[in-house]
């Protein structure tokens, strides 16, 4: 129970504590999924997709990628509550409250994009109008990944230990956001922006509305990844064995690869898997290297080009 008469500290908040810095950064970098993504950008995305003459299979894969993204944001919104309930530092609680709020905004952006871009394009091209919750979009690896993540969070309510907290951070902050989401952003930018590279399977139009929205999302999630890395470093310093981190993330890696392998028209699946593997190695190196400091928040939220 919170002690109102807590005499162990002078102020309620620790301004120099990293999670409090993350919270402040979230507050001062607020964005709105409707007001800050101009309507004309989404209209332009619609027209480009229609004029490009996507095949039915290409459009199906495009929907698949968006559906996975939206479902992932919704899952994190729903499943982070147990973590906030077990954290006992108000600075950590404040930060997680901002993350849940941001995940909800991300869910709203992908919902808006489906309503204002995907459905109108499907109608114009004569394709089936499929809702983003259609189960055809969710491959076994993806479902397994999020089932494990949900279990890791719920376990905190039954067995809150340093080890189960480390596992929870590994699931959501490091794997879902630090590897899967970052790889998906890279794939989107490869296929649908002027920065296209060899991960794109073929040439597609530049979708400025989609890239603008995912850039905002990606900036938020830089903080989310940073928070998880910081908390895991704390736990390692307090005695949690590194094998907990290695075993948890290694167990999730096949599901990560299984999420990207089915793509073949928008992206080159093997290139996405390689990128995900590199992200995995980078996260592991950063949190387990005693001499490696966490990057400043401004660097964490910078969108890689």
N, C-alpha and C positions, 0 to 999 in steps of 0.2 A: 504494500500500500504506500502511496506517496506520502511523504512526511511534510506537512505544511510548515512545521517548525524545524525544518532541517537546518542545523547550525554548522554543517560540514562545508558549506560554501557561502560566499558573500553575495553573489548574484545568481539568479536563476539559470542564466545561460553562460556557456563557455565560448566566448567569441573566437578564441584561437583554436578550438577543437574542430577538426576537419568536417565532421557532419554538420556542424552549425554553419561553416563556410559554404558547404554545399546547399544548405537550406536557403541562405541569403542569396546565393547565386540564382537559385530557382525562382525566388520571389522577384528579383530585379530583372529577370530575363523571361518574364511571362509572355506567352503568345496565345492567340485564340484560333481554334481550328476553322472558324468561319470568318471572323473579321480580318485575320492576317493572311488568309489565302484568297486572293482576289477571285471573284466569280469568273472574270474574263479568262483567267488562266485555265480553269476547268473547262470552260466552253472551248478554248483553243485546243485542249487535250482531246476533247470529243471529236472535233473536226479533223484533227490530224490522224486519229485512229481510224476514222471513217474513210478519209481520203487515201490512207495507206493501203487499204484493201487487205486487211488481215484475213487469213484463212480461219476456218472454224477451229482447227486444232491450235493455231497460234493464239486465238482469242481465249480458248479454253485454258491454255497454260498461263496467259496473262491473268485471268480471273483466279487461277489456282494460287499464283504468287501473292496476289492481293488478299485472298481469303486467309491464307496462312498468316500473313502479317496481322490482319485485323483480329483474328482469333487469338493470336499470341498476346496482343495488347490487352484484349478482354480478359484472358486467363490471368495475366499478371495483376490486373485491376482487382479481380475477384480473390486471388489467392495470397496476396501479401499481408492481409489482416492479421494472421497468427504471428507473424514476425513483429509487427508493431505492438501486439499485446504482451509479448514476452520481454521486449527491450525495456530496461529499467532506467535509462538515461534520457532526460527530457530532450536533449539535443538530438539523439538518435531518433526518438519518437517524432520530433518535428520534421526531421529529414524524411522519414518513411511516409509521413502524412503527405508531404509534397510529392513524393514519388507516386503514391497511389492516385493522387489528383492528376498528375501528368500522364499516367497510363490511361486514365479515363479519357483525357483529351486526345490521346493517340487513337484510342478506340473510336472516338467521335470523328476524327479526320478520315479514317478508312471507311467508316459507315457513310460519311458524306460523299466520298469519292465513288463509292459503289452506286449510290443513288443518282448522282449528278453526271457521272461519266460512263460507268459500266453499263447500266441499264439502257440509257439512250443510245449508246453505240450498238448494243445487241439488237435493239429494235430497228435501227436504221439498216443494219447489215443482214437482218433476217435470221439472227442466231437465237438460240434458246435463252430466255431470261432466267438465269439461275441465281438463287440467293446465296450470299456468302457463307451461310451456314450449311449448305449442301454437303453431305458427308463424302461425296466423291473427291473433294479437295484435300482430304486429310489422310495422308499416307501413314503406314504403320509406325515408321520411325518417329514421325512428328507426334502422333498420339501417345506413343510410349514415353517420349521425352516429357510431355506435359503431365502425364499421369504420375511419373516419378517426381516431378517438381511439386505437384500438389501434395503428394504423400510426404515429401520432405518438409513442407510447411506445416502440415497438420501434425506431424510428429512432434513439433515444438510444443504443442499444447499438452502432449502426454509425457514428453521426456525432454525438458529444456536443459541441455548441457552445452558446454563449449563445443563439443564435437558435433552435436546436431545443429547448432547454429552455423558452424563452418560448412556443413553439408548444405544447409539451406542457401547460404550465400553462394556456394559453388553452383547450385542448380540454377538460381534465377539470375543473380547479378553477373556471374562470370560466364556461364554457358549460354543461357537463353539470350541475354542482352549483350554479353561481351564477345560471343562467338557467332551464334545463329543470326541475331538481328544485324550485327555489323557486316556479316557476309551477305545478307540479303540486301542491305543498302548498297553495298558495292556492286552487286548484280544489277540492281535497278539503275544505278548511275552508268554502268557499263552499257546497258541496253537502251536507255531512254534519255541520255543527256549528251551534250557535245563532247563530254570527256569519255566517250565510248572507247573501249579497248578490246583486247582479244578474248574477254570473257563473254562478250555478246556473241550469240550464235549467228546472227545475221544483222542487217541494218534495219533499225526501227526509228520511228519519228522521235524527236526531242519533246518529251512531255514535261513542260515547265511546271505545270500545276502539281503533278505527282512528285517531281524532284524538289520543288519548294516545300511541300508538306513533309516529305520524308527528311529533308534537311533540318527542319524544326524538331521533328521527332528524334532524329539522330543526335542533335545537340543536347537534348534532355537526357538521353540515355548515356551520354558520356559521363554525366554526373552519377547515374545509377551504377554504372560499372565501377567508377572510382570509389563509391561508397562501399561496395562489396569487397573490392580489393583492400581498402583501408581496414575494414572490420576483420577480414581474414588475417591480415598482417598483425593486427592486435592479438587475435586468438593464437597465432603461432608464437608470438612473443610471450604469451601467458602460458605456453606449454602444450598446446594442441600439436599432435604429431603431424608432420608434413604428409605422411602416408594417407591421412584422411582426405587431404586435398587431392592428391594424385589419384587415389582409388575412386573417389566420387566423380571427378571429371573424366577419368578414363572410362568409367562405366557408361557415361553419357555420350561419349564420342561416336559410337556406332549409330546411335539415334540421330545425332547431328548430321552425319554423312547420309543417312537414309532419308533425311528431309530434302537434301539437294540433288541426290542422284537421279530422281525421276525426270528432272527438267532436261529438255533437249532442244527445244525450239527457241526460247528466249535467251537462254544462257548455255554455255558449255559446262555441263555438270562436273566434269573432272577438274576444270579450272576453279569452280566454286568450292569443291571439296578441298583442293589444295589451299585455297585462300582460308577456308575455315580451319584447316590444320595449322596453318601459320599463326592464325589468331589464337588458337588454343595454346600453342607453344609460347607465344608472347605473354599471354596472361599468366601462365605457369611460371615463366622466368621472372616476371615482375614481382609476384607475390612471395616467391620462395627465395629470392636473392636478398640476403641480409644487407648488402651494400647498395641496393637499388631503391631509390626513393620514388614514392608515388608522384606522378607528374602534377603540376598545379592545375587547378580546376579549369583555367582558361585553355590549357592544352588539352585536357580531357574532353571538353565540349567542342573543340574545333573539328569541323567536318573535314575529313581527309578528301583530298582531290585525287 
